[in-house]
Amino acid sequence: ASRDDNDLSRLVLLGDLRRAIVSGELTLHYQPKVSTGTGALSSVECLVRWQHPTLGLLQPDEFIPLAENTAIIHALTTEVLRLALSQARKWADAGRSIPVAVNISARSLLDPTFPAQVQELLDAHGVAPYLLNLELTETAVMADRDLAPAVLKALDSMGVSLSIDDFGTGYSSMSYLKTLPVKELKIDRSFVMGMADDPDSAVIVRSAVDLGHNLGMTVVAEGVQDGITRSDLTDMGCDLVQGYQICRPIPAKELELWIETYLVTNSSPPPIVHSHEKVPRNGQAEEMPGTG
């Protein structure tokens, strides 16, 4: 009976999600990536939220995994890309060229038409390709070693930048990774958050930084929660940092206020802007595969 109830609730949520994509219930929050060397804003990662009419604000882990198991993930990805590029266009019109990063699922990487869809969205919003970064997990990149590289190379030829997300949690081949047109490597937060108390995590992070640089990639550390970790990452030569120590994922308007404060101080990031969204129990910023 409990299994039947669970299956029914999943079907209901999927039906709600189909409606939500069409009716505009999805929204994006943005989390900055900043330079360890200069503190300059590099880009923002787009993280999707669902304002459900009865369940309230849902976090990605409450619906993304469900969507990834069905064809709904394609419509969801398109909608998140549309929202991200629409915001990028607004910022560009206001004189701010802020690159936006969107998480992409394995299903998108296995869709030969995906690059054309991305190009259509870029053209529709008049956004330069270099302002879009697509983040893909190691698992997604390894899903099909024939089709995935073709899709990635098509995206790269368009001028879209590509990142490997959650690095260190998958089983990717180094010889395979170095053949891909990936410009950025993001170290998984589980290692970054464990650096202070776990010497092994610190070794893994340092090794990942060195590996990324040896492959000619920019290296980003996710899940930076405190100044000590940020300082250690700077000493390791990590290029960019992202996490609650810098700023939580926040709506576009709050991000604009954060940026204004950040530019005025021109030193360390401003105090964290607290949004009205609920904070995850584990205190981590959710960056789920398949559109953030």
C-alpha positions in Angstrom: 0.0 0.0 0.0 2.8 2.4 0.9 4.4 1.7 -2.5 1.1 2.4 -4.3 0.7 5.7 -2.4 4.3 6.7 -3.3 3.8 5.9 -6.9 0.6 7.8 -7.0 2.2 10.9 -5.3 5.0 10.8 -7.9 2.5 10.7 -10.8 0.6 13.6 -9.3 3.8 15.6 -8.9 4.8 14.9 -12.5 1.5 16.1 -13.7 1.9 19.2 -11.6 5.3 19.7 -13.0 4.0 19.6 -16.6 1.5 22.3 -15.7 4.2 24.3 -13.8 6.5 24.5 -16.8 3.7 26.0 -19.0 2.1 28.2 -16.3 5.3 29.9 -15.2 5.7 28.4 -11.7 9.4 27.8 -12.1 11.8 30.5 -11.0 15.6 30.8 -10.8 17.9 31.7 -8.0 21.5 32.7 -8.7 24.8 31.9 -6.8 27.9 33.8 -7.7 31.3 32.4 -8.6 34.1 34.8 -7.6 37.9 34.9 -8.3 40.1 33.7 -5.4 42.8 36.2 -6.6 40.9 39.4 -7.2 37.5 38.7 -5.7 35.9 39.7 -9.0 32.5 38.2 -10.0 33.1 35.7 -12.7 29.6 34.3 -13.4 26.5 33.0 -11.6 25.0 29.6 -11.5 21.3 29.3 -12.1 19.4 27.1 -9.6 15.8 26.3 -10.3 13.0 26.6 -7.7 9.3 25.6 -8.1 6.7 27.7 -6.5 4.1 25.0 -6.1 0.6 26.4 -5.4 -0.1 24.1 -2.5 3.3 22.6 -1.4 5.1 26.0 -1.4 8.7 26.6 -2.6 10.2 23.3 -3.7 14.0 22.8 -3.9 15.6 21.0 -6.9 16.1 17.7 -5.1 12.4 17.5 -4.5 11.5 17.3 -8.3 14.6 17.2 -10.5 15.4 13.5 -9.9 11.8 12.6 -10.7 11.9 14.6 -13.9 15.2 13.1 -15.0 13.5 9.7 -15.2 11.0 10.9 -17.8 10.9 12.9 -21.0 9.7 15.9 -18.9 13.3 16.7 -18.3 13.6 18.1 -21.9 10.8 20.6 -21.4 12.2 21.5 -17.9 15.7 22.1 -19.4 14.3 24.3 -22.1 12.3 26.3 -19.6 15.3 26.8 -17.3 17.5 27.8 -20.3 14.8 30.3 -21.4 14.6 31.8 -17.9 18.4 32.0 -17.6 18.9 33.6 -21.0 16.1 36.0 -20.5 17.7 37.2 -17.3 21.1 37.4 -19.0 19.5 39.6 -21.6 18.0 41.9 -19.0 21.4 42.3 -17.3 23.1 43.0 -20.6 20.5 45.7 -21.3 21.3 47.2 -17.9 25.0 47.3 -18.8 26.0 44.1 -16.9 27.5 41.2 -18.9 27.1 38.3 -16.4 27.7 34.8 -17.7 25.1 32.3 -16.5 25.7 28.7 -15.8 22.9 26.0 -16.2 23.1 22.4 -15.1 22.3 19.9 -17.9 21.2 16.3 -17.5 22.6 13.2 -19.3 19.4 13.1 -21.3 20.2 16.5 -23.0 23.7 15.2 -23.8 22.3 12.2 -25.5 19.9 14.4 -27.6 21.5 15.2 -31.0 19.1 18.1 -31.5 20.1 19.7 -28.2 22.8 22.1 -29.7 20.3 23.4 -32.2 17.8 24.0 -29.4 20.4 26.0 -27.5 21.3 28.0 -30.5 17.6 28.8 -31.1 17.2 30.1 -27.5 20.4 32.2 -27.7 19.2 33.8 -30.9 15.7 34.4 -29.5 17.1 36.3 -26.6 20.0 37.9 -28.4 22.5 36.5 -25.9 26.1 36.0 -27.0 27.1 32.3 -26.6 30.0 33.1 -24.4 27.6 34.3 -21.7 26.2 30.7 -21.4 27.9 28.0 -19.5 26.5 24.5 -19.4 27.5 22.3 -16.4 27.5 18.5 -16.8 28.3 15.9 -14.3 31.0 13.3 -14.8 28.3 10.6 -14.9 26.4 12.5 -17.7 29.6 12.9 -19.8 30.3 9.2 -19.4 26.8 8.1 -20.3 27.6 7.6 -24.0 31.2 7.9 -25.1 30.2 8.2 -28.8 27.2 10.6 -28.8 28.1 12.8 -25.8 31.4 14.1 -27.4 29.6 15.0 -30.6 27.0 17.0 -28.7 29.7 18.7 -26.6 31.8 19.6 -29.7 28.8 21.1 -31.4 28.0 23.2 -28.3 31.7 24.3 -28.1 31.8 25.2 -31.8 28.8 27.6 -31.1 30.9 29.4 -28.5 29.1 28.0 -25.5 31.4 27.1 -22.6 31.3 23.8 -20.9 32.0 22.6 -17.3 32.4 19.3 -15.6 30.4 19.5 -12.4 30.7 17.5 -9.1 34.2 16.4 -10.1 35.6 13.6 -8.0 32.3 11.8 -7.5 32.2 9.9 -10.8 34.3 7.4 -12.6 35.5 9.3 -15.6 38.5 8.4 -17.5 41.3 11.0 -17.6 42.3 10.1 -21.1 38.6 10.6 -22.2 38.2 13.9 -20.3 41.2 15.5 -21.9 39.7 14.9 -25.4 36.5 16.9 -24.5 36.1 20.6 -25.2 35.6 21.4 -21.5 36.9 24.7 -20.1 36.0 24.4 -16.4 36.2 21.8 -13.7 34.1 22.1 -10.6 35.3 20.2 -7.5 32.5 18.6 -5.7 31.4 20.3 -2.5 31.7 17.1 -0.4 35.5 17.3 -0.7 35.7 21.1 -0.2 33.5 21.1 2.9 35.6 18.3 4.4 38.9 20.0 3.9 39.2 21.5 7.4 38.7 18.2 9.2 39.8 15.6 6.7 43.3 15.7 5.4 42.4 13.2 2.7 39.7 15.6 1.3 42.3 18.4 1.3 44.7 16.1 -0.7 41.9 15.3 -3.2 41.0 19.0 -3.7 44.7 19.9 -4.2 45.1 17.1 -6.7 41.9 18.1 -8.6 43.2 21.7 -8.8 46.5 20.5 -10.2 44.8 18.1 -12.6 42.4 20.8 -13.9 45.3 23.2 -14.5 47.3 20.5 -16.2 44.4 19.9 -18.6 44.2 23.7 -19.2 40.9 24.2 -17.3 39.7 26.8 -14.9 39.1 25.2 -11.5 36.1 26.0 -9.3 35.5 24.9 -5.7 31.9 24.5 -4.7 30.6 24.5 -1.1 32.9 27.1 0.3 31.4 27.7 3.8 34.1 29.7 5.7 37.0 32.0 5.3 39.6 29.5 6.2 38.6 27.1 3.5 38.5 30.0 1.0 42.0 31.0 2.1 43.3 27.4 1.7 41.8 27.2 -1.8 43.5 30.4 -2.7 46.8 29.0 -1.5 46.2 25.9 -3.6 45.8 28.0 -6.7 42.1 27.3 -7.2 40.7 29.9 -9.6 37.1 30.4 -8.5 35.1 29.7 -5.4 31.3 29.4 -4.9 29.4 28.8 -1.7 27.6 30.2 1.3 30.7 32.1 2.5 30.3 34.2 -0.7 26.6 34.3 -1.2 23.6 31.9 -1.1 21.5 31.2 -4.1 19.2 34.3 -4.3 16.6 35.8 -6.7 17.9 38.1 -9.4 16.8 41.3 -7.7 18.7 40.4 -4.5 21.7 39.4 -6.6 21.7 42.8 -8.1 21.8 44.4 -4.7 24.6 42.0 -3.7 26.6 43.0 -6.8 26.2 46.7 -6.1 27.4 46.2 -2.5 30.2 44.0 -3.8 31.4 46.6 -6.3 31.3 49.4 -3.8 33.4 47.4 -1.2 35.8 46.3 -4.0 37.4 43.9 -1.5 35.9 41.0 0.3 32.4 39.9 -0.6 29.6 41.7 1.2 27.5 40.1 3.9 25.3 37.2 2.7 21.9 38.4 1.5 19.3 36.3 3.2 16.5 35.3 0.9 13.1 34.0 2.0 13.7 30.5 0.8 14.2 27.7 3.3 17.7 26.6 4.0 18.5 22.9 3.4 19.0 20.9 6.5 22.5 20.1 5.5 23.4 23.7 4.9 24.6 23.0 1.4 23.6 24.9 -1.7 21.6 22.5 -3.9 23.0 22.3 -7.5 21.1 19.4 -8.9 21.8 17.9 -12.3 19.4 18.7 -15.0 18.9 22.5 -14.9 20.1 23.4 -11.5 
